[in-house]
């Protein structure tokens, strides 16, 4: 059984503890059924998970209360607890929840009353699937290199260009798309648009298969027309919208990594306690105990950083760029190490399909890249630290 003592930390209140208990129970009973066919029907599995999360009420944490959500504003501690718990049970379930929040995040934070009321209640119900379209072939970590463009034509905006590495490509009902609306260059002149999946000129041109598959693909915009009312926030403020959205959800990536690391540690504790070797159990060996000690230390250190960032965002500061970057960097890198140790201690079974630690080994790798690669987080931390020092 996973260690739950962290829930007694002062970062949380009674509602957070109740949420984790409820979701853990729901995930244990429902997710095995929902994910049974994920290797044969990935899209169908994701849609089923979204619908089930909506029906159970958990997607209500992905949008604000005035648009069908549960909390008055996005509560990062709740989002992190949900992602950690789901990731401990199922990586694809964590993905399905996360994209509902990230894809609709710009609308939750900056959308007009019309967009919020038209789309967010459906996100909370699991009736509409969302996607976040920022990355391009030549603009991943360097968002300012964006080439996708939009120009005004009467009461519409017309988009041209492409996006790639877009999660939920092909199954989303709408995409929050970032495009350059003037030629100032750099991070200036980027705007955000909500693009329904049935918009003329929009097409999913490619599906991308990963080591741990989830719906991912390339989007094409060819004279794609969207109403002027579908601009999210102010014209030219898209870069800030993207960064503010990531400021909320980057900590939740760290929480997902934490959940995977916890599961790897749990599996290792069970396996080593029952694996007979040299007249005792694997857990009796001091070298094994040293590895378990390092794994436990990494898990707790990650949890402290994750929930420090989440609490700070909820209770103490509007922006947590430095705290969120620290949480994501440490938690994802540490989870990779913890899971690698779990695979090593499982021996041959650790690299055998059908074993949880083998799946975790594939699941964790992408988290060190998406929503800002580890190297990008190092730069962010350094710059923020220099700013705080006055350098």
Wavefront OBJ file of the C-alpha trace (Angstrom):
o trace
v 0.000 0.000 0.000
v 1.317 3.428 -0.907
v 2.522 5.756 1.822
v -0.235 8.293 2.471
v 1.372 10.159 5.369
v 2.191 13.061 3.056
v -1.512 13.931 3.090
v -1.042 15.095 6.687
v 1.392 17.799 5.560
v 0.147 21.365 6.069
v -0.135 21.910 2.311
v -3.552 20.201 2.354
v -6.952 20.669 3.958
v -9.692 18.143 4.692
v -11.228 18.537 1.215
v -7.933 17.583 -0.440
v -7.600 14.488 1.735
v -11.170 13.450 0.965
v -10.545 13.948 -2.747
v -7.490 11.673 -2.733
v -9.318 8.971 -0.756
v -12.340 9.076 -3.048
v -10.335 9.074 -6.279
v -7.994 6.313 -5.125
v -10.962 4.084 -4.409
v -12.664 4.976 -7.709
v -9.491 4.409 -9.720
v -8.878 1.039 -8.094
v -12.328 -0.242 -9.000
v -13.015 1.483 -12.328
v -9.753 1.962 -14.205
v -8.926 -1.738 -14.735
v -12.169 -2.060 -16.703
v -11.730 1.205 -18.579
v -8.132 0.496 -19.622
v -8.481 -3.200 -20.460
v -8.449 -2.504 -24.216
v -6.003 0.429 -24.334
v -3.434 -1.427 -26.456
v -6.005 -2.276 -29.139
v -8.280 0.772 -29.062
v -6.291 3.700 -27.743
v -8.685 6.412 -28.917
v -11.720 4.584 -27.610
v -10.035 4.022 -24.257
v -9.195 7.717 -23.867
v -12.730 8.765 -24.759
v -14.174 6.250 -22.298
v -11.888 7.462 -19.499
v -12.809 11.101 -20.128
v -16.506 10.240 -20.067
v -16.124 8.223 -16.861
v -14.075 10.931 -15.125
v -16.748 13.438 -16.092
v -19.584 11.250 -14.859
v -17.772 10.644 -11.563
v -17.290 14.398 -11.110
v -13.489 14.519 -11.151
v -13.261 16.624 -14.306
v -15.037 19.311 -12.326
v -11.602 20.149 -10.905
v -10.325 20.972 -14.407
v -12.545 24.045 -14.848
v -13.746 26.894 -12.564
v -16.998 26.691 -10.603
v -18.810 29.345 -12.649
v -18.553 27.056 -15.687
v -19.521 23.725 -14.172
v -16.454 23.123 -12.043
v -16.025 22.438 -8.342
v -13.555 25.079 -7.142
v -13.985 28.823 -7.552
v -10.725 28.859 -9.523
v -8.343 26.157 -10.643
v -6.911 24.608 -7.472
v -3.426 23.346 -8.256
v -3.228 21.148 -5.170
v -6.362 19.310 -6.286
v -5.045 19.007 -9.837
v -1.747 17.606 -8.542
v -3.415 15.131 -6.199
v -5.635 13.899 -9.017
v -2.740 13.481 -11.432
v -0.543 11.787 -8.843
v -3.298 9.355 -7.905
v -4.311 8.562 -11.478
v -0.688 8.153 -12.608
v -0.078 5.698 -9.776
v -2.943 3.601 -11.159
v -2.750 4.227 -14.922
v -0.627 6.519 -17.093
v -3.278 6.736 -19.805
v -5.913 7.788 -17.252
v -3.589 10.508 -15.990
v -3.077 11.663 -19.577
v -6.818 11.790 -20.256
v -7.464 13.939 -17.194
v -4.456 16.194 -17.726
v -5.380 17.146 -21.281
v -8.885 18.174 -20.250
v -7.306 20.713 -17.927
v -4.422 21.849 -20.110
v -6.434 22.021 -23.334
v -9.145 24.149 -21.758
v -6.768 26.024 -19.439
v -6.391 29.134 -21.627
v -10.188 29.420 -21.787
v -10.530 28.941 -18.013
v -7.926 31.604 -17.321
v -8.457 34.115 -20.143
v -11.515 33.163 -22.193
v -14.510 35.408 -22.801
v -17.772 34.716 -21.016
v -19.135 33.319 -24.284
v -16.293 30.804 -24.754
v -16.260 29.809 -21.084
v -19.955 29.070 -20.966
v -20.034 27.405 -24.390
v -17.158 24.966 -23.803
v -16.091 24.555 -20.183
v -19.207 22.901 -18.784
v -18.860 20.250 -21.516
v -15.223 19.733 -20.532
v -16.261 19.196 -16.902
v -18.942 16.718 -17.957
v -16.549 14.774 -20.178
v -18.768 15.569 -23.170
v -16.084 17.527 -25.057
v -12.397 16.639 -25.295
v -9.858 19.463 -25.417
v -6.308 19.859 -26.769
v -3.476 22.368 -26.363
v -1.743 23.220 -29.658
v 1.476 25.151 -29.081
v 4.422 23.150 -30.487
v 5.523 23.245 -34.133
v 8.194 21.393 -36.134
v 10.611 24.307 -35.611
v 9.148 25.731 -32.418
v 9.085 23.342 -29.486
v 11.088 24.576 -26.528
v 11.573 27.878 -28.372
v 7.954 29.048 -28.514
v 9.043 32.436 -29.873
v 10.100 30.720 -33.134
v 6.435 30.038 -33.946
v 5.540 30.175 -37.654
v 1.807 29.369 -37.680
v -0.001 32.583 -38.640
v -3.441 34.120 -38.432
v -4.822 37.197 -40.161
v -8.073 39.082 -39.714
v -10.676 38.830 -42.466
v -13.862 40.672 -41.563
v -15.411 39.013 -38.534
v -13.151 35.939 -38.795
v -9.533 35.013 -38.231
v -7.854 32.851 -40.873
v -5.148 30.424 -39.705
v -2.379 28.909 -41.825
v 0.428 26.632 -40.705
v 0.891 23.469 -38.701
v 1.302 22.184 -35.165
v 2.911 18.923 -34.124
v 3.372 16.746 -31.021
v -0.205 17.682 -30.136
v -1.843 15.429 -27.555
v -5.446 14.399 -28.259
v -4.915 15.057 -31.976
v -7.737 13.293 -33.763
v -10.023 12.820 -30.763
v -10.361 16.404 -29.464
v -13.549 18.355 -30.057
v -11.654 21.651 -29.901
v -8.071 22.900 -29.847
v -6.584 25.984 -28.193
v -4.185 27.086 -30.919
v -1.404 29.674 -30.737
v -0.556 31.603 -33.900
v 1.372 34.704 -34.872
v -0.929 37.633 -35.647
v 1.756 40.201 -36.496
v 5.428 40.260 -37.502
v 7.005 41.801 -34.419
v 8.989 38.599 -33.958
v 10.031 36.781 -30.821
v 7.352 36.252 -28.222
v 5.433 39.358 -29.303
v 2.520 39.220 -31.710
v 1.305 35.721 -30.789
v -2.412 35.216 -30.142
v -4.551 32.326 -28.921
v -7.645 30.899 -30.631
v -10.207 28.240 -29.859
v -10.567 26.108 -33.003
v -13.424 23.566 -33.147
v -12.389 20.249 -34.706
v -14.970 20.621 -37.481
v -13.624 24.014 -38.657
v -13.164 24.215 -42.464
v -9.473 24.118 -43.338
v -8.481 22.157 -40.226
v -7.070 18.648 -40.579
v -5.158 16.077 -38.536
v -2.510 15.027 -41.052
v -0.492 12.532 -39.017
v -0.674 10.348 -35.939
v 2.600 9.858 -34.047
v 3.333 6.568 -32.265
v 5.323 6.803 -29.037
v 7.093 4.294 -26.785
v 4.147 4.731 -24.401
v 1.313 5.421 -26.864
v -1.284 8.112 -26.398
v -3.233 10.086 -29.027
v -0.609 12.383 -30.535
v -0.364 13.960 -33.943
v 0.219 16.794 -36.377
v -2.382 19.449 -37.185
v -2.675 21.404 -40.430
v -4.423 24.751 -40.928
v -5.142 25.793 -44.517
v -7.151 29.016 -44.660
v -8.879 27.752 -41.532
v -11.555 30.277 -40.579
v -12.686 30.797 -36.991
v -15.014 33.523 -35.706
v -13.349 36.591 -34.218
v -15.173 35.739 -30.979
v -13.007 32.604 -30.726
v -9.880 34.571 -29.890
v -8.868 33.710 -26.323
v -7.767 36.780 -24.394
v -6.361 39.856 -26.079
v -4.704 39.990 -29.478
v -0.927 39.689 -29.217
v -1.025 38.304 -25.659
v -0.810 34.636 -26.641
v 2.696 34.021 -25.329
v 1.691 35.272 -21.891
v -1.458 33.139 -22.026
v 0.571 30.044 -22.865
v 3.103 30.703 -20.095
v 0.416 31.450 -17.495
v -1.374 28.220 -18.441
v 1.846 26.219 -18.137
v 2.495 27.958 -14.818
v -0.635 26.225 -13.516
v -0.206 22.843 -15.148
v 3.584 22.349 -15.102
v 3.421 21.386 -11.413
v 0.862 18.726 -12.308
v 3.327 17.069 -14.692
v 5.638 16.746 -11.709
v 2.764 15.253 -9.727
v 2.172 12.629 -12.423
v 5.862 11.695 -12.311
v 5.577 11.452 -8.539
v 2.642 9.063 -8.870
v 4.610 6.824 -11.219
v 7.600 6.866 -8.872
v 5.375 5.925 -5.925
v 3.969 2.979 -7.874
v 7.484 1.836 -8.794
v 8.542 1.997 -5.144
v 5.420 0.089 -4.034
v 6.007 -2.623 -6.619
v 9.652 -2.899 -5.574
v 8.844 -3.180 -1.872
v 6.353 -5.981 -2.570
v 8.628 -7.824 -4.973
v 11.819 -7.672 -2.910
v 9.966 -8.736 0.258
v 8.727 -11.902 -1.462
v 11.667 -12.807 -3.737
v 13.673 -15.579 -2.082
v 17.433 -15.468 -2.622
v 20.546 -16.704 -0.791
v 18.518 -18.177 2.064
v 16.547 -14.997 2.698
v 14.643 -12.420 0.705
v 15.916 -9.834 -1.727
v 14.896 -7.123 0.726
v 17.402 -8.468 3.292
v 20.385 -7.525 1.129
v 22.068 -4.280 2.127
v 22.653 -3.233 -1.471
v 18.931 -3.604 -2.105
v 18.123 -1.647 1.054
v 20.434 1.141 -0.132
v 18.531 1.352 -3.428
v 15.178 1.380 -1.650
v 16.444 4.106 0.667
v 17.457 6.255 -2.289
v 14.107 5.610 -3.989
v 12.143 6.625 -0.883
v 14.267 9.742 -0.434
v 13.666 10.760 -4.063
v 9.912 10.253 -3.756
v 9.591 12.363 -0.619
v 11.846 15.131 -1.949
v 9.769 15.294 -5.136
v 6.532 15.405 -3.154
v 7.804 18.337 -1.094
v 8.707 20.296 -4.233
v 5.462 19.436 -6.022
v 3.169 20.453 -3.201
v 5.289 23.469 -2.268
v 4.710 24.749 -5.800
v 1.007 23.855 -5.758
v 0.385 25.454 -2.344
v 2.285 28.576 -3.355
v 0.174 28.967 -6.492
v -3.074 28.417 -4.581
v -2.316 30.443 -1.484
v 0.620 32.793 -1.823
v 1.525 33.960 -5.342
v 0.013 34.584 -8.767
v 3.030 33.152 -10.581
v 5.169 30.187 -9.544
v 7.492 29.948 -12.531
v 10.539 29.065 -10.436
v 8.743 26.719 -8.037
v 6.927 24.861 -10.823
v 10.133 24.480 -12.846
v 11.942 23.075 -9.819
v 9.125 20.624 -9.153
v 8.957 19.422 -12.742
v 12.707 19.087 -13.150
v 13.288 17.225 -9.905
v 10.194 15.025 -9.968
v 10.544 13.847 -13.568
v 14.300 13.227 -13.393
v 13.963 11.490 -10.026
v 11.047 9.355 -11.190
v 13.185 8.134 -14.096
v 15.875 7.092 -11.588
v 13.387 5.461 -9.212
v 11.721 3.494 -11.991
v 15.074 2.448 -13.435
v 16.046 1.121 -10.002
v 12.733 -0.740 -9.800
v 13.380 -2.379 -13.163
v 16.886 -3.383 -12.046
v 15.637 -4.933 -8.805
v 12.944 -6.875 -10.658
v 15.640 -8.505 -12.788
v 14.383 -10.152 -15.969
v 10.782 -9.498 -15.005
v 11.548 -5.774 -15.022
v 11.986 -5.790 -18.783
v 9.174 -8.225 -19.525
v 5.958 -6.920 -21.054
v 3.010 -7.341 -18.761
v 4.880 -6.230 -15.656
v 4.003 -2.866 -14.179
v 7.571 -1.618 -13.832
v 8.239 -2.291 -17.529
v 5.232 -0.157 -18.466
v 6.323 2.563 -16.050
v 9.765 2.596 -17.678
v 8.133 3.534 -20.979
v 5.515 5.831 -19.446
v 7.937 8.063 -17.552
v 10.296 8.974 -20.371
v 8.128 11.535 -22.144
v 7.495 13.534 -18.960
v 11.107 14.729 -18.992
v 10.408 16.359 -22.387
v 6.857 17.671 -22.686
v 5.685 20.987 -21.198
v 9.304 22.079 -21.127
v 12.236 19.670 -21.297
v 14.498 19.260 -18.278
v 17.146 21.471 -19.845
v 14.585 24.235 -20.346
v 13.598 23.959 -16.685
v 17.242 24.402 -15.683
v 17.417 27.638 -17.675
v 14.128 28.866 -16.178
v 15.319 28.133 -12.641
v 18.633 29.897 -13.242
v 16.991 32.987 -14.738
v 14.370 33.231 -12.029
v 17.009 32.802 -9.336
v 19.118 35.554 -10.900
v 16.079 37.848 -11.053
v 15.288 37.248 -7.400
v 18.905 37.970 -6.506
v 18.792 41.186 -8.509
v 21.483 40.073 -10.966
l 1 2 3 4 5 6 7 8 9 10 11 12 13 14 15 16 17 18 19 20 21 22 23 24 25 26 27 28 29 30 31 32 33 34 35 36 37 38 39 40 41 42 43 44 45 46 47 48 49 50 51 52 53 54 55 56 57 58 59 60 61 62 63 64 65 66 67 68 69 70 71 72 73 74 75 76 77 78 79 80 81 82 83 84 85 86 87 88 89 90 91 92 93 94 95 96 97 98 99 100 101 102 103 104 105 106 107 108 109 110 111 112 113 114 115 116 117 118 119 120 121 122 123 124 125 126 127 128 129 130 131 132 133 134 135 136 137 138 139 140 141 142 143 144 145 146 147 148 149 150 151 152 153 154 155 156 157 158 159 160 161 162 163 164 165 166 167 168 169 170 171 172 173 174 175 176 177 178 179 180 181 182 183 184 185 186 187 188 189 190 191 192 193 194 195 196 197 198 199 200 201 202 203 204 205 206 207 208 209 210 211 212 213 214 215 216 217 218 219 220 221 222 223 224 225 226 227 228 229 230 231 232 233 234 235 236 237 238 239 240 241 242 243 244 245 246 247 248 249 250 251 252 253 254 255 256 257 258 259 260 261 262 263 264 265 266 267 268 269 270 271 272 273 274 275 276 277 278 279 280 281 282 283 284 285 286 287 288 289 290 291 292 293 294 295 296 297 298 299 300 301 302 303 304 305 306 307 308 309 310 311 312 313 314 315 316 317 318 319 320 321 322 323 324 325 326 327 328 329 330 331 332 333 334 335 336 337 338 339 340 341 342 343 344 345 346 347 348 349 350 351 352 353 354 355 356 357 358 359 360 361 362 363 364 365 366 367 368 369 370 371 372 373 374 375 376 377 378 379 380 381 382 383 384 385 386 387 388 389 390 391
